[in-house]
Amino acid sequence: MFNTDVLVLESFPMNAEGSYSYNHNSSLQRQGINRSKEIIQEAIAEKLEINQFSSSSSCFAIADLGCATGPNTFVVVQNIVDAVELKIKQHLEFHVYFNDHVANDFNTLFRSIPPNTKYFISGVPGSFYGRLFPKASLHFVHCSYSLHWLSMAPNELLDQSSPAWNKGRISYANAPNEVVDAYSNQFAKDMNTFLSSRAEEVVGGGMMALLLLCTASPLHSFAAIMDLMGSCLLDMAKLGLLSEADIDSFNLPIYQATEKEVEELIEHNGCFSIEEMQPIFGKVVPDAEITCTHMRAAMEGVFKEHFGSEIMDEFFERLVNKVKASSMISTDYVVPGELSIILKRKVTT
């Protein structure tokens, strides 16, 4: 039975079509997925407990949470299917569930399905910060580049009487500790909800592979480009293109956690054992245009919803110039740290 008490959350899906679509601008995410491929393959080969699954069923259920519109989700799923087939060495049918918010363009996703797929397909709309599947119905869950999106921006950021009021900023970058703490606390709440929901849905001995943005400190890495975004908006406010009040009432629902934070939250939740947790990094020759186009594909929706579509071209053009002038491109740029995690659902008695 579905939980009808779960709050219906706002969602801002990836751009589905056009020059700034996620389909055409997700190669940086693809690089991270490729870097984590071997980790997932080894985990399935060495740690997937086949004897924990019902011998009466020959269907292996996989869910990709935060699938967007492709094409990366199909690469991930095929990697998992291939690894499971190699592990089990017997005929299996696979049922793959592609999940994202209800506003996601599932039509574009389904039109992009590769030919001759070896699995049955279902779309599952809804926030993964809540139940999505029947109890003990999934064998393997994958989620990449999604858990840095919070279920909501912390409420206290908009409270003028709160020490966490985030006036003049759109994120926790260069913000007081109270703002950073508010973001961290919201991430902790969301992560626990995510893990508790998946604990209901994943069979004992089943596995999850997570790929998260991570950082050595909450005030580094991804926060740098969010700070530049805020700077662009403030410049535009000075020109009368938008109001400072618009900026004060907007906070990105995004948080890049530290490895320690993530590890402690998983252990505190207690439903999964950590089989593997390792940071992975990739060094690329920076390109401001590519970086900002990827950011636009993933994040334009949340800006457009608040500030309107009219300023989007100028906003992202300004961001390109800011990135070019920043220290981000003065040397080879290490892409935001990623944390590859393999979890196993503990078997309960």
C-alpha positions as CSV (number, residue, x, y, z in Angstrom):
1,M,0.0,0.0,0.0
2,F,1.3,3.4,-0.9
3,N,2.1,5.9,1.9
4,T,-0.4,8.7,1.2
5,D,1.0,10.8,4.0
6,V,4.3,11.6,2.2
7,L,4.6,15.3,1.3
8,V,4.4,16.0,-2.4
9,L,7.6,18.0,-3.0
10,E,8.4,20.6,-5.6
11,S,10.6,19.3,-8.4
12,F,12.8,21.0,-11.0
13,P,13.6,18.4,-13.6
14,M,16.6,18.4,-16.0
15,N,16.1,20.2,-19.3
16,A,14.7,17.5,-21.6
17,E,15.1,19.1,-25.1
18,G,17.1,21.6,-27.0
19,S,20.7,22.8,-27.0
20,Y,20.8,22.9,-23.2
21,S,19.2,19.5,-22.6
22,Y,20.5,17.0,-20.2
23,N,20.6,14.4,-23.0
24,H,23.2,16.5,-24.8
25,N,25.0,17.9,-21.8
26,S,25.7,15.1,-19.3
27,S,29.1,13.9,-20.4
28,L,30.7,15.0,-17.2
29,Q,28.3,12.7,-15.3
30,R,29.0,10.0,-17.7
31,Q,32.7,10.2,-16.8
32,G,31.9,9.7,-13.2
33,I,29.6,6.7,-14.0
34,N,32.4,5.2,-16.0
35,R,34.8,5.7,-13.1
36,S,32.5,3.9,-10.7
37,K,31.7,1.0,-13.2
38,E,34.4,-1.3,-12.0
39,I,33.5,-0.7,-8.3
40,I,29.9,-1.8,-9.0
41,Q,31.0,-4.8,-11.1
42,E,33.4,-6.0,-8.4
43,A,30.7,-5.6,-5.7
44,I,28.2,-7.7,-7.6
45,A,30.8,-10.4,-8.3
46,E,32.1,-10.6,-4.8
47,K,29.3,-9.5,-2.4
48,L,25.9,-10.0,-4.0
49,E,24.3,-12.8,-2.0
50,I,22.3,-14.8,-4.4
51,N,21.1,-17.3,-1.8
52,Q,19.2,-14.5,0.0
53,F,16.8,-14.2,-3.0
54,S,13.7,-16.2,-3.5
55,S,14.4,-19.3,-5.5
56,S,10.8,-19.3,-6.7
57,S,11.4,-16.1,-8.7
58,S,13.7,-15.8,-11.7
59,C,13.1,-12.0,-12.0
60,F,15.8,-9.7,-10.8
61,A,14.5,-6.2,-10.0
62,I,16.7,-3.1,-10.5
63,A,15.8,0.5,-9.8
64,D,17.7,3.6,-11.0
65,L,16.6,6.5,-8.8
66,G,16.9,10.0,-10.3
67,C,17.2,8.7,-13.9
68,A,16.5,12.0,-15.6
69,T,15.9,11.6,-19.4
70,G,18.9,9.5,-20.4
71,P,21.3,8.5,-21.8
72,N,23.4,7.8,-18.7
73,T,20.7,5.8,-17.0
74,F,20.8,3.2,-19.7
75,V,24.5,2.8,-19.5
76,V,24.3,2.2,-15.8
77,V,21.5,-0.3,-16.0
78,Q,23.2,-2.3,-18.7
79,N,26.4,-2.5,-16.6
80,I,24.4,-3.9,-13.7
81,V,22.5,-6.4,-15.9
82,D,25.8,-7.6,-17.4
83,A,27.4,-8.0,-14.0
84,V,24.5,-9.9,-12.5
85,E,24.3,-12.3,-15.5
86,L,28.0,-13.0,-15.1
87,K,27.6,-13.6,-11.4
88,I,24.5,-15.9,-11.5
89,K,25.3,-17.8,-14.7
90,Q,21.7,-18.8,-15.2
91,H,18.7,-17.5,-17.1
92,L,17.2,-14.5,-15.5
93,E,14.6,-12.0,-16.4
94,F,15.3,-8.4,-15.4
95,H,12.7,-5.8,-14.5
96,V,14.1,-2.2,-14.4
97,Y,12.3,0.7,-12.8
98,F,13.3,4.2,-13.9
99,N,12.5,6.7,-11.3
100,D,12.4,10.5,-11.2
101,H,10.1,13.3,-10.1
102,V,6.6,13.5,-11.6
103,A,7.7,16.5,-13.6
104,N,10.5,14.5,-15.3
105,D,10.0,14.1,-19.1
106,F,9.4,10.3,-19.1
107,N,8.3,10.5,-22.8
108,T,11.8,11.7,-23.8
109,L,13.3,8.9,-21.6
110,F,11.2,6.2,-23.1
111,R,11.9,7.4,-26.7
112,S,15.6,7.1,-25.9
113,I,15.4,3.4,-24.8
114,P,18.2,1.5,-26.6
115,P,17.0,-1.1,-29.1
116,N,17.1,-4.8,-28.1
117,T,17.2,-4.2,-24.4
118,K,17.4,-7.3,-22.2
119,Y,15.0,-6.2,-19.5
120,F,11.4,-5.2,-18.9
121,I,10.9,-1.5,-18.2
122,S,8.6,0.6,-15.9
123,G,8.6,4.3,-15.1
124,V,8.1,5.2,-11.5
125,P,7.3,8.9,-10.9
126,G,7.8,10.3,-7.5
127,S,10.4,11.6,-5.0
128,F,12.9,9.1,-3.7
129,Y,12.6,10.9,-0.3
130,G,9.8,8.5,0.4
131,R,8.5,5.0,-0.5
132,L,8.2,4.2,-4.2
133,F,8.1,0.4,-4.3
134,P,6.4,-2.5,-2.4
135,K,8.2,-4.0,0.6
136,A,11.2,-6.2,-0.2
137,S,10.7,-6.0,-4.0
138,L,14.1,-4.7,-5.2
139,H,17.4,-6.6,-5.5
140,F,19.6,-3.7,-6.7
141,V,19.3,0.1,-6.4
142,H,21.4,2.6,-8.2
143,C,21.4,6.4,-7.6
144,S,24.0,8.8,-9.0
145,Y,24.3,12.6,-9.0
146,S,21.0,13.0,-7.3
147,L,21.3,12.9,-3.5
148,H,22.9,16.4,-3.4
149,W,19.5,17.7,-4.4
150,L,17.7,18.2,-1.1
151,S,13.9,17.6,-0.7
152,M,13.7,21.4,0.1
153,A,15.8,24.3,1.0
154,P,15.9,24.7,4.8
155,N,13.0,26.9,6.0
156,E,15.2,29.0,8.4
157,L,17.1,30.4,5.5
158,L,14.1,32.7,4.7
159,D,13.4,33.6,8.4
160,Q,14.7,37.1,9.0
161,S,14.7,36.5,12.8
162,S,16.9,33.4,12.4
163,P,20.7,33.4,12.5
164,A,20.5,31.3,9.4
165,W,18.7,34.0,7.3
166,N,20.6,33.8,4.1
167,K,20.3,37.4,2.8
168,G,22.2,38.2,-0.3
169,R,23.2,34.6,-1.0
170,I,21.7,31.6,-2.8
171,S,23.6,28.8,-1.1
172,Y,25.8,28.0,1.8
173,A,29.0,29.2,0.0
174,N,30.7,32.0,2.0
175,A,27.8,32.0,4.4
176,P,27.8,32.0,8.3
177,N,28.1,28.7,10.1
178,E,24.4,28.8,10.9
179,V,23.6,28.6,7.2
180,V,26.0,25.7,6.6
181,D,24.5,23.9,9.6
182,A,21.0,24.4,8.2
183,Y,21.9,22.8,4.9
184,S,23.8,20.0,6.7
185,N,20.9,19.2,8.9
186,Q,18.5,19.1,6.0
187,F,20.8,16.8,4.2
188,A,20.9,14.5,7.2
189,K,17.1,14.4,7.4
190,D,16.8,13.7,3.7
191,M,19.5,11.0,3.7
192,N,17.9,9.2,6.7
193,T,14.5,9.3,4.9
194,F,16.1,7.9,1.7
195,L,17.8,5.1,3.5
196,S,14.8,4.2,5.6
197,S,12.6,4.1,2.5
198,R,15.0,1.9,0.6
199,A,15.4,-0.4,3.6
200,E,11.7,-1.2,3.3
201,E,12.0,-1.9,-0.5
202,V,15.3,-3.8,-0.8
203,V,15.4,-7.5,0.0
204,G,17.8,-8.7,2.7
205,G,21.2,-9.2,1.1
206,G,20.2,-6.8,-1.8
207,M,22.5,-4.0,-2.7
208,M,22.6,-0.3,-3.4
209,A,25.2,1.6,-5.4
210,L,25.3,5.3,-4.7
211,L,27.4,8.0,-6.4
212,L,27.4,11.3,-4.6
213,L,29.1,14.6,-4.9
214,C,31.5,14.9,-2.0
215,T,33.9,17.4,-0.6
216,A,36.7,17.6,2.0
217,S,34.9,20.7,3.4
218,P,31.4,22.1,3.0
219,L,32.8,25.4,1.8
220,H,34.8,24.0,-1.1
221,S,34.3,22.3,-4.5
222,F,30.8,22.7,-5.8
223,A,30.1,25.6,-3.5
224,A,32.5,27.7,-5.6
225,I,30.3,27.7,-8.7
226,M,27.2,28.3,-6.6
227,D,28.9,31.4,-5.2
228,L,29.6,32.6,-8.7
229,M,25.9,32.0,-9.6
230,G,24.9,34.2,-6.7
231,S,27.4,36.9,-7.8
232,C,25.8,36.9,-11.3
233,L,22.4,37.5,-9.8
234,L,23.6,40.3,-7.6
235,D,25.2,42.0,-10.6
236,M,21.9,41.7,-12.5
237,A,20.0,43.2,-9.5
238,K,22.3,46.2,-9.6
239,L,21.3,46.7,-13.2
240,G,17.6,46.5,-12.3
241,L,17.0,43.2,-14.2
242,L,15.7,41.6,-11.0
243,S,15.3,42.7,-7.4
244,E,17.4,41.9,-4.4
245,A,14.3,40.7,-2.7
246,D,14.1,38.0,-5.4
247,I,17.6,36.9,-4.4
248,D,16.9,37.0,-0.7
249,S,13.9,34.7,-1.1
250,F,15.8,32.1,-3.2
251,N,18.1,29.3,-1.9
252,L,19.4,26.5,-4.0
253,P,18.2,23.1,-2.5
254,I,21.6,21.6,-3.1
255,Y,24.2,20.4,-0.6
256,Q,27.6,18.7,-1.2
257,A,28.3,16.6,1.9
258,T,31.6,15.4,3.3
259,E,32.6,11.7,3.3
260,K,32.4,11.7,7.1
261,E,28.9,13.1,7.1
262,V,27.7,10.4,4.7
263,E,29.4,7.6,6.6
264,E,28.0,8.7,9.9
265,L,24.5,9.0,8.6
266,I,24.6,5.5,7.0
267,E,25.9,4.0,10.2
268,H,23.3,5.8,12.4
269,N,20.5,4.6,10.1
270,G,21.6,1.1,10.7
271,C,19.7,-0.7,7.9
272,F,22.7,-1.1,5.5
273,S,26.2,-2.3,5.9
274,I,28.9,-0.3,4.1
275,E,30.6,-2.7,1.8
276,E,32.7,-0.1,-0.1
277,M,33.1,3.6,0.3
278,Q,35.8,5.4,-1.7
279,P,36.3,8.9,-3.1
280,I,36.9,9.0,-6.8
281,F,38.3,12.0,-8.6
282,G,38.8,12.9,-12.3
283,K,41.1,15.6,-13.6
284,V,39.9,17.3,-16.8
285,V,41.2,20.3,-18.8
286,P,38.6,22.9,-17.8
287,D,36.3,24.6,-20.3
288,A,34.0,27.3,-19.0
289,E,31.5,26.9,-21.8
290,I,31.1,23.1,-21.2
291,T,31.0,23.5,-17.4
292,C,28.3,26.1,-17.5
293,T,26.2,24.3,-20.2
294,H,26.2,21.2,-18.1
295,M,25.1,23.3,-15.1
296,R,22.4,24.9,-17.2
297,A,21.1,21.5,-18.3
298,A,20.8,20.3,-14.7
299,M,19.9,23.5,-12.8
300,E,18.1,25.9,-15.1
301,G,14.7,24.6,-14.0
302,V,15.1,25.7,-10.4
303,F,16.3,29.2,-11.5
304,K,13.6,29.6,-14.1
305,E,10.9,28.7,-11.6
306,H,11.9,31.6,-9.3
307,F,13.4,34.3,-11.5
308,G,11.5,33.6,-14.8
309,S,12.8,32.4,-18.2
310,E,13.5,35.9,-19.6
311,I,16.9,36.3,-17.8
312,M,18.2,32.8,-18.3
313,D,20.4,33.5,-21.3
314,E,22.0,36.5,-19.8
315,F,22.4,34.8,-16.4
316,F,24.3,31.8,-17.9
317,E,26.4,34.0,-20.2
318,R,27.5,36.0,-17.2
319,L,28.3,32.7,-15.4
320,V,30.5,31.6,-18.3
321,N,32.5,34.9,-17.9
322,K,32.7,34.5,-14.2
323,V,34.0,30.9,-14.5
324,K,36.6,32.0,-17.1
325,A,37.9,34.7,-14.7
326,S,37.9,32.5,-11.6
327,S,40.7,30.4,-10.2
328,M,38.7,27.3,-11.3
329,I,40.3,27.4,-14.7
330,S,43.8,28.7,-13.8
331,T,45.1,25.2,-13.7
332,D,43.8,21.7,-14.5
333,Y,40.5,21.6,-12.6
334,V,39.7,18.6,-10.5
335,V,36.0,17.9,-11.0
336,P,34.0,18.0,-7.8
337,G,34.9,15.0,-5.6
338,E,32.6,12.0,-6.0
339,L,32.0,9.3,-3.4
340,S,31.2,5.8,-4.6
341,I,29.3,3.8,-2.1
342,I,28.2,0.1,-2.1
343,L,25.7,-0.8,0.6
344,K,24.1,-4.1,1.4
345,R,20.7,-4.5,3.1
346,K,21.2,-6.2,6.4
347,V,19.2,-9.4,6.8
348,T,16.7,-9.1,9.5
349,T,15.3,-12.1,11.5
